[in-house]
Amino acid sequence: MLAREAAWRRLHEPHDLLVIGGGVTGAAVLWEAARRGLRAVLVERGDFASGTSSRSSKLVHGGLRYLKEGKIGLTRESVRERQELLRDAPGLVDSIPFLMPHYRKRKPGRATLAAGLAIYDILAGSWQHRAVGREEALALVPSLDTDELEGAHCYLDATTDDARLVLRLIHEACLAGATAINYVEALVTAHDGAMSGALLRDRAGGGEVELHAKATIAATGAFADQLRGALGAAPRLRPLRGSHLILPDWRLPLAQSVAFEHPHDGRPVFAYPWQGRTLVGTTDLDHHRNLDDEPAITPAEVAYLVAAVRYQFPSPRIDSTDTIATYAGVRPVIDAGTGNPSSASRDHAVWNERGLVTITGGKLTTFRPMAMDALAAAAPQLPEFDRRLRPVFSRAPLPESPRLDETARRRLAGRYGGHASAVVDCAKSGELDAIDGTGILWAEFRWAAEHEAVVHLDDLLLRRTRLGLLTADGGERYFERIATICRPVLGWSDSRWTEEVEAYRVRWNEHYRVPEASQIPDWREYL
């Protein structure tokens, strides 16, 4: 990834394609365009993956609930993409066992689960589910509610680090000749009601440049209507908020994921191990707040998720005070007028309006077909290119180091691809140690500061690494060592470091800390 100054200079050059939006879809469009020989540039007005693509449920899955809604095509596409990612990105996208318990007089029952999982595996081309009895279910997850438990079904899906997936796509695209730059806002310019170009404004370093690409693809997720609106198009999105709790693994230890229906409204909830912690989610609510304001969990959502945990895992007696951190993301869902947020379609849409191609909606799992659909819509304005699907990534070799076990080496290869060995090589003394049971290495901070366009401290703590989500103080206990590693590389003075720390504290307390217990409703209201 080029330094921001070098990337900014390249914006003055002619380009075939401008991609607006640095989430997973925009990153995938950039990667698919670059490896097909197109001169492509991506701009993101915040940090890469700073929107929904670092705030997902971290699952790469087909979505069993979409079968219930009759979305066979969406499920088939999703599970097949899951299989491709498991093959091409081990260490970044990994399979994870799921358990769905069934209870007397609770939905879904044994027969319904068996039928749904059979279809799920048939669509994926891999038979992976099985039924287990009550005793085996409790052996796999001892903290399950035992009252009227009959047994469970086990199956496989996949999990990922969503922000690192975005950065892997961007790194691969830049290696193929593309340019990506964060903290650059794109303002579309129009002539006679049609898009004529984009004014790019550097929000970090100052400066503006007018860029005229042959085609422009907007992959701005929940913000899609803003750019479309600048060209006079009517709104078509229904932003929905999904919020999550992160718990210490010792409070709710899980060797595998557990999927179940919430007793309040029957929507699916998951609890699963993620980076040495336990993640619980998700909610699904209309998001009526200003999209320019960073989303945060509400006290009512905390109570809703705590109720889910207490219902399915009564013995640990989890409370909101057990929470390490929270996060919320806004899903870009196409507005079809349905009343129930959970019934709104997760299909993606591509609109070619007045010279602007917009890709939005969809799921994390289906980023590759979404990218190819967007490129197909922009193809009449682009040089001829090969449209055949290719493997998502070339499988990266494991870095060599006697200090790292195979799990750590696999993790680095998945997250950093061909750069994994360089991450290891840049490490100073003690920097190949993992931090607080998370798997994150100190060397990753050094690599990010040197090579991953870090502009602010939250870029480091919330996206380049996930340390800010995995420690109860947002990672503040490690600030001294982070400063020792990163400040010389970033060139931050004492005053700049102080400013960054204060800004990060405010952000974390407002958007990632669990609300005060006095603000949270009684979780029993959601049973």
JOLINSUL-V839922 format. One record per pair of residues at least 4 apart in sequence whose ideal C-beta (glycine too) atoms are under 8 Angstrom apart, sorted by the first residue. I is the first residue (numbers start at 1). GAP is how many residues later the second one is. Records with the same first field share a line. If there is no record, write none. Layout:
BEGIN
I = GAP + GAP
END
This chain:
BEGIN
1 = 6 + 169 + 170 + 173 + 179 + 450 + 451 + 452
2 = 4 + 5 + 8 + 172 + 177 + 178 + 179
3 = 4 + 450
4 = 4 + 177 + 178 + 179 + 200 + 201 + 449 + 451
5 = 4 + 200
6 = 4
7 = 4 + 172 + 173 + 174 + 446
8 = 173 + 176 + 194 + 197 + 199 + 201
10 = 31 + 169
11 = 30 + 32 + 168 + 170 + 189 + 198 + 200
12 = 197
13 = 26
14 = 25 + 198
15 = 24 + 25 + 26 + 196 + 198 + 199
16 = 17 + 22 + 23 + 24 + 197 + 198 + 199 + 366 + 367
17 = 12 + 16 + 21 + 22 + 23 + 24 + 196 + 197 + 198 + 199 + 200 + 361 + 365
18 = 22 + 23 + 24 + 25 + 168 + 180 + 193 + 195 + 197 + 198 + 199
19 = 7 + 10 + 11 + 14 + 21 + 22 + 23 + 24 + 197 + 198 + 200
20 = 6 + 22 + 23 + 166 + 178 + 196 + 197 + 198 + 199 + 200 + 207
21 = 4 + 5 + 21 + 23 + 197 + 198 + 199 + 200 + 202
22 = 4 + 5 + 20 + 21 + 22 + 24 + 25 + 26 + 27 + 28 + 144 + 148 + 158 + 160
23 = 4 + 21 + 26 + 28 + 29 + 30 + 143 + 196 + 197 + 198
24 = 4 + 25 + 29 + 138 + 141 + 142 + 145 + 340 + 343
25 = 4 + 28 + 194 + 196 + 334 + 335 + 337 + 342 + 345 + 346 + 349
26 = 4 + 16 + 18 + 191 + 193 + 194
27 = 4 + 15 + 21 + 22 + 26 + 139 + 140 + 142 + 143 + 146 + 153 + 340
28 = 4 + 141 + 339 + 340 + 342 + 343
29 = 4 + 11 + 13 + 188 + 190 + 330 + 342 + 345 + 346
30 = 4 + 10 + 11 + 12 + 139 + 140 + 143 + 148 + 150
31 = 4 + 138 + 139 + 141 + 142 + 145 + 147 + 340
32 = 4 + 336 + 339 + 340 + 343
33 = 5 + 7 + 140 + 145 + 342 + 352
34 = 4 + 6 + 138 + 139 + 140 + 142 + 143 + 144
35 = 137 + 138 + 141 + 355
36 = 349 + 350
37 = 346 + 348
38 = 344 + 345 + 347
39 = 138 + 139
40 = 133 + 138 + 139
41 = 137 + 138 + 139 + 140 + 170 + 172
42 = 128 + 131 + 136 + 137 + 138 + 139
43 = 137 + 138 + 141 + 142 + 143 + 157
44 = 4 + 6 + 136 + 137 + 138 + 139 + 140
45 = 138 + 139 + 140 + 141 + 158
46 = 4 + 5 + 136 + 137
47 = 135 + 136 + 408 + 409 + 411 + 412 + 416
48 = 115 + 118 + 119 + 122 + 132 + 134 + 405 + 415
49 = 4 + 5 + 113 + 114 + 117 + 118 + 414
50 = 4 + 412 + 413
51 = 4 + 170 + 171 + 172 + 278 + 279
52 = 4 + 169 + 170 + 277 + 278 + 279 + 280
53 = 109 + 110 + 112 + 113 + 168 + 311
54 = 108 + 109 + 112 + 275 + 408 + 409
55 = 107 + 187 + 189 + 240 + 272 + 273 + 274 + 275
56 = 106 + 186 + 273 + 308
57 = 185 + 187 + 213 + 222 + 224 + 225
58 = 101 + 102 + 103 + 104 + 216 + 221
59 = 98 + 99 + 100 + 101 + 211 + 213 + 305 + 306
60 = 21 + 22 + 25 + 26 + 33 + 97 + 98 + 99 + 100 + 304 + 305
61 = 17 + 18 + 21 + 96 + 97 + 304
62 = 4 + 13 + 14 + 16 + 17 + 20 + 58 + 61 + 62 + 95 + 303
63 = 4 + 8 + 11 + 12 + 15 + 283 + 300
64 = 4 + 11 + 52 + 53 + 56 + 195 + 204
65 = 4 + 203 + 277
66 = 5 + 8 + 9 + 12 + 280
67 = 4 + 5 + 8 + 49 + 52 + 53
68 = 48
69 = 274
71 = 4 + 274 + 275 + 276
72 = 4 + 47 + 51
73 = 4
74 = 4 + 272 + 273 + 289 + 292
75 = 4 + 44 + 45 + 48
76 = 4 + 47
77 = 4 + 289 + 292
78 = 4 + 285 + 287 + 288
79 = 4 + 41 + 44 + 45
80 = 4 + 43 + 44 + 45
81 = 4 + 284 + 285 + 286 + 287 + 288
82 = 4 + 11 + 42 + 75 + 76 + 283
83 = 4 + 41 + 42 + 43
84 = 4 + 284 + 307 + 308
85 = 4 + 7 + 8 + 73 + 75 + 280 + 307
86 = 4 + 7 + 8 + 9 + 72
87 = 304 + 308
88 = 303 + 304 + 305 + 306 + 307
89 = 4 + 71 + 76 + 79 + 303 + 304 + 306 + 325
90 = 4 + 305 + 320 + 323 + 324
91 = 319 + 320 + 321 + 322 + 323 + 324
92 = 68 + 69 + 72 + 73 + 76 + 322 + 323
93 = 65 + 66 + 67 + 72 + 321
94 = 64 + 65 + 66 + 320
95 = 61 + 62 + 63
96 = 60 + 61 + 62 + 63 + 160 + 161 + 176 + 177
97 = 57 + 58 + 59 + 158 + 159 + 160
98 = 56 + 57 + 58 + 59 + 158 + 159 + 160 + 161 + 174
99 = 38 + 41 + 42 + 53 + 54 + 55 + 157 + 158 + 159 + 160
100 = 8 + 13 + 52 + 53 + 54 + 55 + 158 + 159 + 160
101 = 36 + 40 + 43 + 44 + 48 + 50 + 51 + 157 + 159 + 211
102 = 4 + 6 + 7 + 8 + 11 + 47 + 48 + 49 + 50 + 51
103 = 42 + 44 + 45 + 46 + 47
104 = 44 + 46
105 = 43
106 = 42 + 155
107 = 5 + 154 + 159
108 = 4 + 5 + 8 + 153
109 = 4
110 = 4 + 21 + 40 + 41 + 43
111 = 4
112 = 4
113 = 4 + 40
114 = 4 + 17 + 39
115 = 4
116 = 4
117 = 4 + 12 + 36 + 38
118 = 4 + 11
119 = 4
120 = 4 + 9 + 35
121 = 5 + 6 + 7 + 8 + 34
122 = 5
124 = 4
128 = 27 + 28
129 = 24 + 25 + 26 + 27
130 = 23 + 24 + 25
131 = 20 + 21 + 22 + 23
132 = 4 + 5 + 8 + 19 + 20 + 21 + 22
133 = 4 + 18
134 = 4 + 15 + 16 + 17
135 = 4
136 = 4 + 15 + 16
137 = 4 + 7 + 12 + 14 + 15
138 = 4 + 6 + 8 + 11
140 = 12 + 14 + 115 + 116
141 = 113 + 114 + 115 + 117
143 = 109 + 110 + 111 + 170 + 172 + 173
144 = 5 + 114 + 168 + 169
145 = 4 + 166 + 167 + 168 + 169
154 = 102
157 = 100
159 = 98 + 113 + 115
160 = 4 + 5 + 204
161 = 4 + 114 + 254 + 305
162 = 4 + 202
163 = 4 + 299 + 300 + 301 + 303
164 = 4 + 251
165 = 4 + 199
166 = 4
167 = 4 + 248 + 285 + 296 + 297
168 = 4 + 225 + 246 + 247 + 248 + 249
169 = 4 + 198
170 = 4 + 10
171 = 4 + 245 + 246 + 248
172 = 4 + 221 + 245
173 = 5 + 7
174 = 4 + 5 + 6
175 = 243
180 = 273
181 = 272
182 = 22 + 271 + 273 + 277
183 = 19 + 20 + 21 + 22 + 272
184 = 16 + 17 + 18 + 19 + 20
185 = 15 + 16 + 18
186 = 12 + 13 + 14 + 15 + 41
187 = 11 + 12 + 13 + 14 + 43
188 = 7 + 9 + 10 + 11 + 28 + 39 + 42 + 43 + 168
189 = 6 + 7 + 8 + 9 + 10 + 21
190 = 4 + 5 + 6 + 40 + 41 + 164
191 = 5
193 = 38 + 39 + 161
194 = 37 + 160 + 161
195 = 21 + 36 + 159 + 160 + 161
196 = 16 + 159
197 = 13 + 14 + 15 + 16
198 = 12 + 13 + 14 + 15 + 18
199 = 9 + 10 + 11 + 12
200 = 8 + 9 + 10 + 11
201 = 6 + 7
202 = 4 + 5 + 6
204 = 251
214 = 167 + 168 + 169
215 = 142 + 163 + 166 + 167
216 = 139 + 140 + 141 + 162
217 = 140 + 141 + 142 + 157 + 158 + 160 + 161
218 = 6 + 9 + 10 + 138 + 139 + 140 + 141
219 = 139 + 140 + 141 + 155
220 = 4 + 6 + 7 + 138 + 140
221 = 109 + 111 + 139
222 = 15 + 17 + 65 + 69 + 108 + 109 + 110 + 138
223 = 4 + 68 + 109
224 = 4 + 12 + 13 + 108 + 134 + 136
225 = 4 + 8 + 10 + 11 + 12
226 = 4 + 65
227 = 4 + 129 + 131
228 = 5 + 7 + 8 + 123 + 125 + 128 + 130
229 = 4 + 6
231 = 122 + 123 + 124 + 125
232 = 122
233 = 118 + 120 + 121
235 = 100
236 = 98 + 99 + 113 + 115
237 = 95 + 96 + 97 + 98 + 123 + 124
238 = 48 + 95 + 96 + 97 + 98 + 103 + 106
239 = 47 + 48 + 52 + 91 + 92 + 93 + 94
240 = 44 + 45 + 46 + 47 + 90 + 91 + 93 + 101 + 104
241 = 42 + 43 + 44 + 45 + 46 + 54 + 87 + 88 + 89 + 90
242 = 39 + 40 + 41 + 42 + 86 + 87 + 88 + 89
243 = 38 + 39 + 40 + 52 + 53 + 54 + 55 + 58 + 59 + 62 + 83 + 84 + 85 + 86
244 = 35 + 36 + 37 + 38 + 53 + 61 + 82 + 83 + 84
245 = 34 + 35 + 36 + 52 + 57 + 60 + 61 + 64 + 78 + 81 + 269
246 = 28 + 31 + 32 + 33 + 34 + 77 + 78 + 79 + 80 + 81 + 223 + 224
247 = 4 + 5 + 30 + 31 + 32 + 33 + 71 + 75 + 76 + 77
248 = 29 + 30 + 74 + 76 + 224
249 = 4 + 5 + 24 + 27 + 28 + 29 + 188
251 = 27 + 65 + 67 + 71
252 = 19 + 26 + 28 + 57 + 61 + 64 + 66 + 70
253 = 25
254 = 4 + 17 + 18 + 19 + 24
255 = 18
256 = 16 + 17
257 = 13 + 14 + 15 + 16
258 = 12 + 13 + 14 + 54 + 55
259 = 9 + 10 + 11
260 = 8 + 9 + 48 + 51 + 52
261 = 5 + 6 + 7 + 8
262 = 4 + 5 + 6 + 7 + 42 + 45 + 46 + 49 + 264
263 = 44 + 45 + 48 + 263 + 264
264 = 40 + 43 + 262 + 263
265 = 77
267 = 17 + 75
269 = 11 + 12 + 13 + 36 + 39 + 43
270 = 9 + 10 + 11 + 12
271 = 7 + 8 + 9 + 37 + 38 + 41 + 42
272 = 6 + 7
273 = 4 + 5 + 6
274 = 4 + 5
275 = 163 + 164 + 165 + 191 + 195
276 = 160 + 161 + 162 + 163 + 194
277 = 47 + 161 + 193
280 = 25 + 28 + 29
281 = 24
283 = 14 + 18 + 21 + 22
284 = 57 + 58
285 = 16 + 56
286 = 55
287 = 4 + 8 + 43
289 = 4 + 6
291 = 39
294 = 213 + 216 + 217
295 = 33 + 34 + 35 + 216
296 = 30 + 32 + 214 + 215 + 216
297 = 4 + 5 + 29 + 30 + 31 + 217 + 218
298 = 4 + 217
299 = 4 + 216 + 220 + 221 + 222
300 = 4 + 220 + 221
301 = 4 + 27
302 = 4 + 18 + 21 + 24 + 212 + 213 + 218
303 = 4 + 17 + 217 + 218 + 219 + 220 + 222 + 223
304 = 4 + 219 + 222
305 = 4
306 = 4 + 12 + 13 + 14 + 214 + 217
307 = 4 + 216 + 217 + 218 + 219 + 220
308 = 4 + 218
309 = 4 + 7 + 9
310 = 4 + 7 + 8 + 213 + 217
311 = 216
313 = 5
318 = 4
319 = 198
320 = 194 + 195 + 197 + 200 + 203
321 = 193 + 196
323 = 191
324 = 145 + 146 + 147 + 148
325 = 143 + 144 + 145 + 146 + 147 + 149 + 183 + 187 + 188 + 189
326 = 186 + 187 + 188
327 = 142 + 184 + 185
328 = 183
332 = 28 + 29 + 30
333 = 8 + 11 + 12 + 13 + 28
334 = 10 + 11 + 13 + 15 + 26 + 27
335 = 9
336 = 8 + 9
338 = 5 + 6
339 = 4
340 = 4
345 = 16
346 = 15 + 16 + 17
347 = 14 + 15
348 = 11 + 12 + 13 + 14 + 15 + 18 + 22 + 25
349 = 9 + 10 + 11 + 12
350 = 7 + 8 + 9 + 23 + 24 + 26 + 27
351 = 6 + 7
352 = 4 + 5 + 6 + 25 + 26
353 = 5
357 = 17 + 20 + 21
359 = 11 + 12 + 14 + 15 + 18
362 = 4 + 5 + 8
366 = 4
367 = 4
368 = 4 + 21 + 24
369 = 4
370 = 4
371 = 4
372 = 4 + 15 + 17
373 = 4
374 = 4
375 = 4 + 7 + 10 + 12
376 = 11
378 = 4
379 = 6 + 8
393 = 24
394 = 23 + 24
396 = 17 + 18 + 20 + 21 + 22 + 24
397 = 16 + 23 + 24
398 = 8 + 11 + 12 + 14 + 15 + 22
399 = 5 + 10 + 13 + 14 + 21 + 22 + 24 + 25
400 = 9 + 21 + 24
401 = 8 + 23 + 31
403 = 29
404 = 4 + 5 + 8 + 20 + 28
405 = 4
406 = 4
407 = 4 + 32
408 = 4 + 26 + 31 + 33
409 = 4 + 11
410 = 4
411 = 4 + 28
412 = 4 + 8 + 11 + 12 + 29
413 = 4 + 7
415 = 5
416 = 4 + 6 + 7 + 31
419 = 4 + 28 + 32
420 = 4
421 = 4
422 = 4 + 25
423 = 4 + 18 + 20 + 21 + 24
424 = 8 + 19
426 = 17 + 20 + 21 + 24
427 = 4 + 5 + 14 + 15 + 16 + 19
428 = 15 + 18 + 57
430 = 12
431 = 10 + 11 + 12 + 15 + 54
432 = 9 + 10 + 11
433 = 8 + 9
434 = 4 + 5 + 6 + 7
435 = 5 + 6 + 7 + 32 + 43
436 = 34 + 35
438 = 28 + 29 + 32
440 = 4 + 25 + 26 + 27 + 30
442 = 4 + 39 + 43
443 = 4
444 = 4 + 20 + 21
445 = 4 + 15 + 19 + 20 + 37 + 40 + 41
446 = 4 + 39 + 40 + 43
447 = 4 + 5
448 = 4 + 6 + 11 + 12 + 16 + 17 + 38
449 = 5 + 11 + 36 + 37 + 40 + 41
450 = 39
452 = 7 + 12
453 = 6
454 = 5 + 6 + 10 + 32 + 36
455 = 4
456 = 4 + 44 + 47 + 48
457 = 4 + 43 + 44 + 46 + 47
458 = 4 + 5 + 10 + 45 + 46 + 49 + 50
459 = 4 + 5
460 = 4 + 5 + 22 + 26
461 = 4 + 6 + 7 + 13 + 14 + 21 + 43
462 = 4 + 6 + 7 + 50
466 = 4
467 = 4 + 8 + 11
468 = 6 + 7 + 36 + 40 + 44
469 = 43
470 = 5
471 = 4 + 5 + 6 + 7
473 = 4
474 = 30 + 31 + 34 + 38 + 39
475 = 4 + 7
476 = 29
478 = 4
479 = 4 + 22
480 = 4
481 = 4
482 = 4
483 = 4 + 14
485 = 4
486 = 4 + 6
487 = 4 + 5 + 10
492 = 4 + 5 + 8
493 = 4
494 = 4
495 = 4
496 = 4
497 = 4
498 = 4
499 = 4
500 = 4
501 = 4
502 = 4
503 = 4
504 = 4
505 = 4
506 = 4
507 = 4 + 5
508 = 4 + 5
509 = 4
515 = 4 + 5
516 = 4
521 = 4
523 = 4
END
